[in-house]
């Protein structure tokens, strides 16, 4: 579902009597976090003095709560590994140019190249739909270059899987003729391509719990239970240590995964019911408190 304006999107949830609200991505083809570098939705919520939690950083919305993956580390680690194998023509394929995660990823990518003494080539940077189709078309454009890449970095496994098909059509074998690295491996589908995708894995349940806590922390009087607001957390991939900004650390939180919503908005009544955003339709469903750890997860 697409909305004409942030106020139209927000009004859909404002009319309902819910204990929490979620604003799904405007387009289901977008990345799960889908916060934009310049995001009018966040600016609108901030202008209404309405507390919210964003899954993904942004330059919009003022000082607000957010939880995001360590996208910079994805790029740094991938470049380190590829450069270690001698690759210098490294392409990067990302979602649309205003996606905040693309901005963070590209900045880190360029810094990692510089650290290895590799010149940045803008022709090796492609933007596309966050899907198999997007990965296919981006790869097609890169293969058409006179001096193409020897390695491909994708921000999602779905984009990488689309690239596998284009490589097959071109008679190229991933892992032999070209190197392919995915960002986040989001599910079982990453194991089915041959060879299996290389990427980063993080588990979903703990992130769901932490996002629920961070959303509830926005409600006045809840800081005793859920920490001070606003919470700003960089959620890391397996093997790294958690970094939390502007909040007190609670428990030994492990590494987590993507969620299906961009913005979580708490209401004045905490914890009686929570929400779940369906990743395939963007519809909001009520679930009981027992499912608080699952309310940002994709439908099974």
C-alpha positions in Angstrom: 0.0 0.0 0.0 1.3 3.5 -0.9 0.3 6.7 0.9 0.0 10.2 -0.5 1.5 11.7 2.6 2.8 10.8 6.1 -0.4 12.2 7.6 -2.5 9.8 5.5 -0.3 6.9 6.6 -0.5 7.9 10.2 -4.3 8.5 10.2 -4.9 4.9 9.3 -3.5 3.9 12.7 -4.6 6.9 14.7 -8.3 6.0 14.1 -7.8 2.6 15.8 -7.8 2.0 19.5 -4.6 0.0 19.9 -2.0 -0.4 22.6 0.8 0.0 20.1 1.0 1.0 16.5 3.3 0.2 13.6 3.9 2.1 10.4 4.9 -0.5 7.8 7.2 0.3 4.8 5.3 2.4 2.2 6.1 -0.3 -0.4 6.5 -4.0 0.4 9.3 -4.2 -2.2 11.4 -1.9 -0.1 14.0 -3.1 2.5 12.6 -4.1 5.8 14.0 -1.2 7.7 13.2 1.2 4.9 14.0 4.4 6.8 15.1 7.1 4.4 17.9 9.5 4.8 15.4 12.3 4.4 12.2 10.8 5.8 9.0 12.9 5.8 7.3 10.3 8.0 9.7 10.9 10.8 9.5 14.6 10.4 5.8 14.5 10.6 5.7 12.4 13.7 8.3 14.7 15.4 6.2 17.7 14.4 3.2 16.1 16.2 5.3 15.5 19.3 4.3 11.8 19.0 6.8 9.3 20.5 8.0 6.7 18.1 10.8 4.1 17.6 12.3 3.7 14.1 13.9 0.6 12.9 16.7 2.2 11.0 18.5 5.5 11.3 17.7 8.8 9.5 18.7 12.4 9.3 15.1 13.3 9.8 12.9 13.3 12.9 15.2 15.2 15.2 16.4 13.4 18.3 14.3 10.2 18.3 14.5 6.6 19.3 15.9 4.0 16.8 17.4 0.6 16.6 19.5 -0.3 13.6 21.9 -3.0 12.3 25.6 -2.3 12.1 25.4 -1.8 8.4 28.9 -0.2 8.3 30.4 -3.4 9.7 28.8 -5.4 6.9 30.6 -3.3 4.3 33.9 -3.2 6.1 34.1 -6.9 6.8 33.1 -7.8 3.2 35.7 -5.5 1.7 38.4 -6.7 4.1 37.7 -10.3 3.0 37.5 -9.6 -0.7 40.6 -7.4 -0.7 42.4 -10.2 1.2 41.7 -12.4 -1.8 43.2 -9.9 -4.2 40.0 -8.3 -5.5 40.2 -4.6 -6.5 37.2 -4.3 -8.9 34.5 -4.6 -6.2 30.9 -3.7 -7.1 28.3 -2.7 -4.5 24.5 -3.1 -5.2 22.1 -1.4 -2.8 18.5 -0.2 -2.5 17.3 3.2 -3.7 19.7 6.2 -3.2 17.7 7.8 -0.4 17.6 4.6 1.7 19.6 5.4 4.9 21.1 2.0 5.0 22.5 2.6 1.4 24.0 5.9 2.5 25.7 4.2 5.5 26.8 1.2 3.6 28.4 3.2 0.7 30.3 5.5 3.1 31.7 2.5 4.9 32.5 0.8 1.6 34.5 3.8 0.4 36.4 4.0 3.6 37.3 0.3 3.5 38.5 0.6 -0.1 40.7 3.6 0.8 42.2 1.6 3.8 43.2 -1.1 1.3 44.6 1.3 -1.2 41.8 0.6 -3.8 40.5 3.4 -5.9 36.7 4.0 -5.7 34.9 3.6 -9.1 31.4 5.1 -9.2 30.5 2.9 -12.2 30.7 -0.1 -9.9 27.9 1.3 -7.6 24.4 0.3 -8.6 21.0 1.0 -7.0 18.0 -1.2 -7.4 14.8 -2.6 -6.0 15.4 -4.6 -2.8 14.4 -7.9 -4.5 15.6 -10.7 -6.8 14.5 -8.6 -9.7 16.5 -5.6 -8.5 19.6 -7.8 -8.1 19.1 -9.3 -11.6 18.9 -5.9 -13.3 21.8 -4.4 -11.4 24.0 -7.3 -12.2 23.0 -7.1 -15.9 24.2 -3.4 -15.9 27.5 -4.3 -14.3 28.1 -7.2 -16.7 27.7 -4.7 -19.6 30.6 -2.6 -18.4 33.8 -2.8 -20.5 35.8 -3.3 -17.3 33.5 -5.1 -15.0 33.8 -6.2 -11.4 35.4 -9.4 -10.2 33.5 -9.2 -6.9 29.9 -8.2 -6.1 28.6 -7.0 -2.7 24.8 -7.1 -2.3 22.9 -5.6 0.7 20.4 -8.5 0.8 20.3 -12.2 0.0 17.3 -11.6 -2.3 19.3 -9.3 -4.5 22.1 -11.8 -4.6 19.8 -14.6 -5.6 18.6 -12.5 -8.5 22.2 -12.0 -9.5 22.8 -15.7 -9.5 20.3 -16.1 -12.3 22.0 -13.5 -14.4 25.4 -15.0 -13.8 24.0 -18.4 -14.9 22.6 -16.8 -18.1 26.0 -15.2 -18.8 27.8 -18.6 -18.3 29.5 -17.4 -15.1 29.9 -19.5 -11.9 29.7 -17.6 -8.6 32.6 -18.6 -6.4 34.7 -19.4 -9.5 34.4 -16.7 -12.1 33.1 -14.0 -9.8 33.0 -13.5 -6.0 29.5 -12.8 -4.5 28.8 -11.6 -0.9 25.5 -10.8 0.6 24.8 -8.5 3.4 22.3 -10.0 5.8 21.2 -13.6 5.3 17.5 -13.4 6.2 16.3 -17.0 5.9 16.6 -20.4 4.5 16.6 -19.2 0.9 20.2 -18.2 1.1 21.2 -21.8 1.5 19.6 -23.0 -1.8 21.7 -21.3 -4.4 24.8 -23.2 -5.5 27.3 -22.4 -4.1 25.5 -21.2 -0.9 25.6 -17.4 -0.3 28.3 -15.9 1.9 26.9 -13.2 4.2 26.1 -12.2 7.8 23.7 -13.9 10.1 21.9 -12.5 13.2 19.0 -14.0 15.1 15.5 -12.5 15.3 14.0 -13.1 18.7 16.2 -10.9 20.8 15.7 -7.9 18.5 12.0 -8.3 18.7 12.2 -8.2 22.5 14.5 -5.2 22.4 12.3 -3.3 20.0 9.3 -3.9 22.1 11.1 -2.7 25.2 12.4 0.4 23.4 8.9 1.2 22.1 7.4 0.8 25.6 10.2 3.0 27.0 8.8 6.0 25.1 5.7 5.9 27.3 6.0 8.2 30.4 6.5 6.2 33.6 8.0 3.2 31.9 11.7 4.1 32.2 12.0 2.0 35.5 11.1 -1.1 33.5 12.4 -0.5 30.0 15.3 2.1 30.4 15.5 5.8 29.6 14.2 7.2 26.3 15.2 7.8 23.7 16.9 4.5 23.0 19.5 4.5 20.2 21.0 1.1 19.6 23.3 -0.3 16.9 22.5 -4.0 16.8 25.4 -6.1 15.7 26.0 -9.3 13.7 27.2 -12.4 15.4 30.7 -12.1 16.7 30.5 -8.5 17.7 29.8 -6.8 21.0 26.6 -4.7 21.5 26.9 -0.9 21.4 24.0 1.0 23.0 23.8 4.8 22.8 21.7 7.0 25.2 20.2 4.2 27.1 21.3 1.9 29.9 22.2 -1.6 28.9 19.7 -4.3 29.9 20.7 -7.9 30.1 23.2 -9.6 27.8 21.5 -8.9 24.6 22.6 -11.1 21.7 22.7 -10.3 18.0 19.4 -10.0 16.2 17.9 -9.7 12.8 15.7 -7.6 10.5 12.2 -6.6 11.4 9.2 -6.0 9.1 8.3 -2.5 10.2 10.0 0.8 9.9 8.4 2.8 12.8 6.9 1.6 16.0 4.7 4.0 17.9 3.7 3.3 21.5 0.3 4.4 22.8 -0.4 5.6 26.3 -1.5 2.2 27.5 1.5 -0.2 27.8 1.7 -3.9 27.2 -2.0 -5.0 27.1 -1.7 -5.7 23.4 1.1 -5.4 21.0 1.2 -5.3 17.2 2.5 -7.4 14.4 3.1 -6.0 11.0 2.7 -8.6 8.2 5.7 -8.4 6.0 3.9 -9.4 2.9 0.9 -7.1 3.0 1.9 -4.3 5.5 -1.4 -4.9 7.4 -1.4 -4.5 11.2 -2.7 -7.3 13.4 -3.3 -7.4 17.1 -1.5 -10.1 19.1 -1.4 -10.8 22.8 1.3 -9.8 25.2 2.7 -13.3 25.1 3.8 -12.6 21.5 5.6 -9.4 22.4 8.9 -11.0 21.2 7.4 -11.7 17.8 5.6 -8.6 16.9 8.2 -7.4 14.5 8.9 -10.7 12.8 7.8 -11.9 9.4 4.8 -14.2 9.1 6.0 -17.9 9.3 
